[in-house]
Structure formats: C-alpha cells, structure tokens
Amino acid sequence: MMRVDGLAKNPLIRLLLLAMIALVALPAQAERIRELASFGGVRDNVLVGYGLVVGLDNTGDQTTQAPFTGQSLSNMLSQLGITVPPGTNMQLRNVAAAMVTADLPPFSRPGQRIDVTVSSVGNARSLRGGTLLMTPLKGADGDTYAIAQGSLLVGGAGAQAGGSSVQINQQASGRIVGGAMVEREVPLDLGANGGVLDLELNEADFGTAQRVVSAINAEFGRPVAAARNGRVIALDGPQSANSRVNFMARVENVQVTPTESLPRVVLNSRTGSIVLNGNVTLRQAAVAHGNLSIVIDTEVGVSQPNPFTGGETVVVRDTEISVEQQPGTLKVVEGADLMEVVDALNTLGASPADLMSILEALKAAGSLRAELEII
C-alpha cells in the first residue's frame, strides 16, 4: 500500500509513484505458507504481575499520593520477618510500584528466560538505576508461569536543578533482558484430535484458502488438507510427534500465490494521511470543491481625553470580521488505476482534510470502488 499525504504533486514523487504502481501491476508472487498462516494454538501468551522497584535515587513514589507503595512494602517486609509498627509514616522515595508485563513464547519450558517490561503505576519520576524485586507473573487463568527480577535498563535520561528540568525520552518504564525465568509451561498438545491440525490464515479469504488447500494436497500427493471456512484449514497430520514436526515444517514451506487484496482506502483522521492500494479505481463523478475562510482583524487604539477634563485614557479595540468563500468549480474525476486516481484527486486542489470529505462523498455516491476505512 502507498501513503499519499495530500497526494503527490511533485514530479519526483509522481515518478516514484509510477515505479511503485509498476511493481503493483506485476502478477502476485508466491509466498510461503508460514508467511500467510499459522498453526492453531501455536501463539504467545501474555503475562502480568505487580512488583516493587527499589534502589532509586530519590525519584520513587511519594507515599502520600501513592499509598499502595507503602502497603506493598509493608506486606513484603512482613513476609521476610520484619514487622513495621502500624501508623508508621515511611518516606519511600527510593521505592516505586510497577506493573511487569511479558510475552510467553509457545513451547517455553521451565528454566527458560524471557524479557520483561517494567512500568511505573505511581508518581515516580524515574525508574533509572532501579532493581525489580521478585515478582510473580500470572496468566489469564491466574496461575503463575514466570518469576521476574533484575536491574532495569531505562533508555531515557533527565536532570533538574533550580526549578528547571530537562528530559529525554520516557523514564517511567524500562526493560530487563532475560529478566524472568519460566516456572511453568503452557500445555499444548498439537494433533490431540486424532492428529488433525488447524492451519489459520492471517486474513480470511476464501480464494486464498482454496489455493492453500490445492497447494498442500499437490505437495503431498494426497488429500491431507480441507478448508473448514475462509480462514481455517484442517490438516490430517501424523500421530507421532517427530513425524508431525516434519509434516508441519513441510507445510510451512509450501509456495502459494494469494489472491489480490481488496481495493482499500485508509484515512487517518489524526495525521491527515491517505493510503491507497493499487486496486483502487474511480467511476466517473463530478465534484465541486470550495474553501470557506473567515478573517478576524482587530486593531487596538488609544482614546486620549482633553486636558483638564478629568477623563481617563482607555484602550479601544476595533474588530472587523469578513467571510470569503473561494468559488468551487464542478470537475469530473475518474480513474482506472492508482495513478489516474491520484491525478483526478490532484485536480481538485484540496488539502488532505478536504480530500477525506471528498472521498467519503465519492464512496457514498458509489464512484469510489474501494473499501473506505477511517482510523
């Protein structure tokens, strides 16, 4: 897909667009199945935990505004055999409460290390130089699958003095490479249903599913694949684990030519970007475009009273408001390929914000032959 900010008007950009369109016009190339699909159940699992970061240089949480930090430290100290008298006001500027997140890869085994991300949940100014204490990481089922601990690596930096401060990047979060050790594996039994494996396409498409089934059956010389719907394909795999791994590896390397993607126009309302793919076309339509401008001009003057009159000098504001509308001409737009669509929209001379409204109107009128997606 190509990104067009306000659509290309520069000759060099137009030349680049032509080169890209030439590539889009080429026949779709074959891709390996591993780039188009994945096996059901073979996925990451998210883990989350709550812990304490200690060793901060007076940049931790303020307990008056984040009381849960003091409560957490008191609970941890009690587990270590240290009793904190009730009502003790602990000034914990070197401690910060944090949430710890991680992705548990498939087939992870106990003893394997994974990376974790530590993010402050209180009002700590920085986690730089801190150490995360032992934190259990739990899955969606509430069971603990890993234990995290270690020194944080924070990419940001900052300094403050005399009421002034400067900061580079974010300091309220950091990473620990290999900071968690897997304690429990996620049960995954591939082929438990009589050796049947589910192959799930990344994008549902009946045409691509049919091509994948045909390519796999041609590779093995027998019907081992059958489509259940536009996304899921059932594979008749071997019973033994070693043979199943070889079977899955062979399936992943089968070459398949996917069907062409649907015509689509993506509008980003926040940045004003417009993205078109090479299949977008325009049926003939007439569009009138004009801009409304409102000008507010304020002149400031001073009213000076005559001498010895007892009057006061006052500031007088003279405001003039004018409304101008540039005439919009009715223009015909039409395009059979991406470059023609770009040229047709360029003739309107509209800004990206105006083009969004025009494209929405063209879609409503049935002229824009593409899906319109607004993000």
C-alpha positions in Angstrom: 0.0 0.0 0.0 1.2 3.5 -0.7 1.0 6.6 1.5 -0.1 9.8 -0.2 0.0 13.0 2.1 -2.2 15.5 0.2 -1.4 13.3 -2.9 1.7 13.7 -5.0 2.2 16.9 -6.9 6.0 16.9 -7.0 7.3 15.4 -10.3 9.9 13.3 -8.4 7.2 11.9 -6.2 5.0 11.2 -9.2 7.9 9.3 -10.8 8.3 7.2 -7.6 4.6 6.5 -7.6 4.7 5.3 -11.2 7.6 3.0 -10.3 5.6 1.6 -7.3 2.5 1.2 -9.4 4.5 -0.8 -12.0 5.5 -3.1 -9.2 1.9 -3.4 -8.0 0.8 -4.2 -11.6 3.1 -7.2 -11.7 1.5 -10.6 -11.1 1.2 -11.6 -7.4 4.3 -13.5 -6.4 4.2 -16.8 -4.5 4.7 -16.8 -0.7 5.5 -19.5 1.8 2.5 -20.6 3.8 4.3 -19.6 7.0 4.0 -16.0 5.8 0.3 -16.4 5.2 -0.9 -18.6 8.1 -0.1 -20.1 11.5 -1.0 -23.3 13.2 -3.8 -23.1 15.8 -2.6 -23.0 19.4 1.0 -22.0 18.4 1.0 -18.5 19.9 2.3 -16.3 22.6 0.6 -15.9 26.0 0.6 -12.6 27.9 1.8 -12.4 31.5 1.4 -9.6 34.0 2.5 -9.0 37.6 2.7 -6.3 40.3 6.1 -5.7 42.0 8.4 -3.1 43.6 11.4 -1.4 42.1 14.0 -0.4 44.7 17.3 1.4 44.7 16.0 4.6 43.0 17.9 7.9 43.5 15.2 9.8 45.4 12.9 9.5 42.3 10.4 6.9 43.6 6.8 7.2 44.6 5.5 9.7 47.2 3.6 7.6 49.7 1.2 10.5 50.4 -0.1 10.3 46.8 0.6 6.6 46.2 -0.3 4.8 49.4 -0.3 1.4 47.8 3.5 1.5 47.5 3.9 1.7 51.3 1.3 -1.1 51.8 3.1 -3.3 49.3 6.5 -2.8 51.0 4.9 -3.5 54.5 3.4 -6.7 53.2 6.8 -7.8 51.6 8.7 -7.0 54.8 6.3 -8.9 56.9 6.9 -12.0 54.7 10.6 -11.5 55.4 10.0 -11.5 59.1 10.2 -7.7 59.6 7.3 -6.0 61.4 6.5 -2.4 60.6 4.6 -0.7 63.5 1.1 0.4 62.5 0.8 4.1 61.6 4.5 4.4 60.6 4.9 7.1 58.0 7.5 5.7 55.7 9.2 8.1 53.3 9.9 5.8 50.4 11.4 8.0 47.8 13.7 5.2 46.7 10.8 2.7 46.0 8.3 2.6 43.2 5.3 0.3 42.5 5.3 -1.1 39.0 3.5 -3.4 36.7 5.6 -6.1 35.0 4.5 -7.5 31.6 5.9 -10.2 29.4 5.1 -12.4 26.4 5.5 -16.1 27.0 6.5 -17.7 23.7 5.0 -21.0 22.6 6.7 -24.2 23.7 8.5 -22.4 26.5 10.0 -24.7 29.1 10.8 -24.2 32.8 14.2 -22.6 33.3 14.0 -20.6 30.0 14.4 -16.8 30.3 12.2 -14.2 28.7 12.3 -10.4 28.5 10.1 -8.2 30.7 8.9 -4.6 30.6 8.5 -2.7 33.9 6.2 0.3 34.0 5.6 2.7 36.9 2.0 2.9 38.3 2.6 5.6 40.8 4.1 9.1 40.6 7.7 8.0 40.4 9.8 10.5 38.4 12.2 7.9 37.1 13.0 4.2 37.3 16.5 4.7 36.2 19.0 2.6 38.2 16.3 0.6 39.9 16.1 -3.1 40.7 12.9 -5.1 40.4 12.3 -7.4 43.3 11.0 -10.9 42.8 7.6 -10.6 41.0 5.3 -13.5 40.1 4.0 -13.2 36.5 0.5 -14.7 36.0 -1.5 -15.6 33.0 -5.2 -15.1 32.2 -6.1 -18.2 34.3 -4.5 -16.7 37.4 -1.6 -19.3 37.6 2.0 -18.2 37.9 4.1 -19.0 34.8 7.3 -17.0 35.4 9.2 -15.1 38.1 10.8 -11.7 37.2 13.7 -10.0 39.0 16.7 -7.9 37.9 18.1 -4.5 37.2 16.2 -2.2 34.8 17.6 -0.7 31.6 15.9 2.7 31.1 16.5 4.4 27.8 15.5 7.9 28.9 17.5 10.5 30.9 16.7 13.7 32.7 18.1 16.3 35.1 16.7 19.1 37.1 18.1 22.0 39.2 17.0 25.4 40.3 13.4 24.8 39.3 14.3 23.9 35.7 14.3 20.4 34.3 15.1 18.6 31.1 14.1 15.1 29.9 15.0 12.9 27.0 12.6 10.0 26.2 10.4 8.2 28.8 11.9 7.3 32.2 8.8 5.8 33.8 9.4 2.4 32.2 12.2 0.1 31.4 13.2 -3.4 30.3 15.0 -6.3 31.8 16.6 -8.6 29.1 16.1 -12.1 30.3 14.6 -10.7 33.4 12.0 -13.5 34.0 12.5 -17.2 34.4 9.8 -19.6 33.2 8.4 -21.7 36.0 5.6 -23.4 34.2 4.9 -24.3 30.6 1.6 -23.7 28.9 0.0 -27.1 28.0 -0.2 -27.5 24.2 -1.0 -30.8 22.6 -0.9 -30.5 18.8 -2.8 -33.1 16.9 -4.7 -34.3 20.0 -7.8 -34.7 17.9 -6.7 -37.7 16.0 -3.7 -35.9 14.6 -5.8 -33.2 13.0 -4.1 -29.8 12.9 -5.7 -26.4 12.3 -4.0 -24.0 9.9 -5.3 -20.5 10.4 -4.9 -17.8 7.7 -3.8 -14.4 8.8 -6.6 -12.8 6.8 -9.8 -14.6 6.0 -10.1 -15.1 2.2 -12.0 -18.0 0.5 -9.8 -17.7 -2.6 -6.5 -17.9 -0.7 -7.9 -20.8 1.4 -8.8 -22.7 -1.7 -5.3 -22.1 -3.2 -3.6 -23.2 0.0 -5.6 -26.4 0.1 -4.7 -27.2 -3.5 -1.0 -26.4 -3.0 -0.7 -28.6 0.1 -2.5 -31.6 -1.5 -0.3 -31.2 -4.5 2.8 -31.2 -2.3 1.9 -34.4 -0.5 0.2 -36.1 -3.5 -2.9 -37.0 -1.5 -5.8 -35.1 0.2 -4.3 -34.1 3.5 -5.9 -30.6 3.7 -9.5 -29.5 3.7 -10.9 -26.0 4.2 -13.4 -25.5 7.0 -14.1 -21.9 6.2 -12.4 -18.9 4.7 -9.8 -18.8 7.5 -9.3 -22.3 9.0 -7.9 -25.3 7.1 -7.9 -28.8 8.6 -4.7 -30.9 8.1 -4.6 -34.7 8.5 -1.2 -34.9 10.3 0.8 -37.9 11.6 0.3 -39.3 15.0 3.9 -39.4 16.2 5.4 -36.1 17.5 8.6 -36.3 15.3 6.7 -37.0 12.2 4.2 -34.2 13.0 7.0 -31.7 13.3 8.4 -32.7 9.9 4.9 -32.5 8.4 4.3 -29.0 9.8 7.7 -27.8 8.6 7.0 -29.2 5.1 3.6 -27.4 5.1 5.1 -24.1 6.1 7.5 -24.1 3.2 4.8 -24.8 0.5 4.6 -21.9 -2.0 1.2 -20.3 -2.6 0.1 -17.3 -4.7 -2.5 -15.5 -2.6 -5.4 -13.7 -4.2 -5.2 -10.0 -4.8 -6.1 -7.8 -1.9 -9.4 -5.9 -1.9 -9.3 -2.3 -3.0 -9.0 -0.1 0.1 -8.6 3.5 1.1 -7.4 4.2 4.6 -8.0 7.7 6.1 -6.1 8.7 9.2 -8.1 11.5 10.8 -5.4 12.3 13.3 -2.5 12.9 10.9 -4.4 13.7 7.7 -2.7 10.8 5.8 -4.4 9.0 3.0 -3.3 5.5 2.0 -4.4 3.8 -1.2 -3.6 0.4 -2.6 -3.0 -0.4 -6.2 -6.5 -1.8 -6.9 -8.5 1.5 -6.2 -10.5 2.8 -9.1 -12.9 5.7 -9.6 -16.0 5.7 -11.6 -17.0 8.9 -13.3 -18.3 11.6 -10.9 -18.5 15.4 -10.8 -17.1 17.1 -7.7 -17.4 20.8 -6.7 -14.8 22.0 -4.1 -14.5 25.4 -2.5 -12.9 26.8 0.7 -14.6 29.0 3.2 -12.3 31.4 5.0 -13.2 33.6 8.0 -10.8 36.5 8.7 -11.0 38.4 12.1 -8.9 41.6 12.2 -8.6 43.6 15.4 -7.0 47.0 15.6 -6.1 48.4 19.0 -6.3 52.2 19.5 -6.0 54.6 22.4 -8.6 57.2 23.4 -7.0 60.2 25.0 -9.2 62.8 26.8 -8.8 66.5 26.5 -6.6 68.2 29.1 -8.1 69.1 32.4 -11.4 67.3 31.7 -10.9 64.7 34.3 -11.3 61.9 31.8 -9.2 58.7 31.7 -7.1 57.2 28.9 -8.7 54.0 27.6 -7.8 51.3 25.1 -10.3 51.0 22.2 -10.5 47.8 20.1 -11.9 47.9 16.6 -12.7 44.4 15.3 -13.6 43.6 11.7 -14.9 40.2 10.6 -15.0 39.2 6.9 -16.1 35.9 5.4 -14.8 34.8 2.0 -15.6 31.8 0.0 -13.5 30.7 -2.9 -15.6 29.7 -5.9 -15.7 25.9 -6.3 -15.8 24.6 -9.9 -17.5 21.4 -10.9 -14.8 18.9 -12.0 -15.1 15.4 -13.4 -13.0 12.8 -11.7 -12.4 9.3 -13.0 -9.6 6.8 -12.8 -9.0 3.2 -13.8 -5.7 2.7 -11.9 -3.9 4.3 -9.0 -2.0 6.9 -11.0 -5.2 8.1 -12.6 -6.9 8.3 -9.3 -4.1 10.4 -7.9 -4.3 12.7 -10.9 -8.0 13.0 -10.6 -7.9 13.9 -7.0 -5.0 16.3 -7.6 -7.1 18.3 -10.0 -9.4 19.2 -7.1 -6.6 21.1 -5.3 -7.9 20.0 -1.9 -6.0 19.6 1.3 -5.8 16.2 3.0 -8.6 17.1 5.4 -10.8 18.2 2.4 -9.9 15.0 0.5 -11.2 12.9 3.4 -14.6 14.5 3.0 -14.5 14.2 -0.8 -13.6 10.5 -0.6 -16.4 9.8 1.8 -18.8 11.6 -0.6 -17.4 9.6 -3.6 -17.9 6.4 -1.6 -21.5 7.3 -0.7 -22.2 8.2 -4.4 -20.9 4.8 -5.5 -18.0 6.3 -7.5 -15.1 5.1 -5.3 -14.7 1.4 -5.9 -12.9 0.5 -2.7 -13.4 -0.1 0.9 -13.2 3.1 3.0 -11.5 2.7 6.4 -11.2 5.6 8.9 -8.7 5.2 11.7 
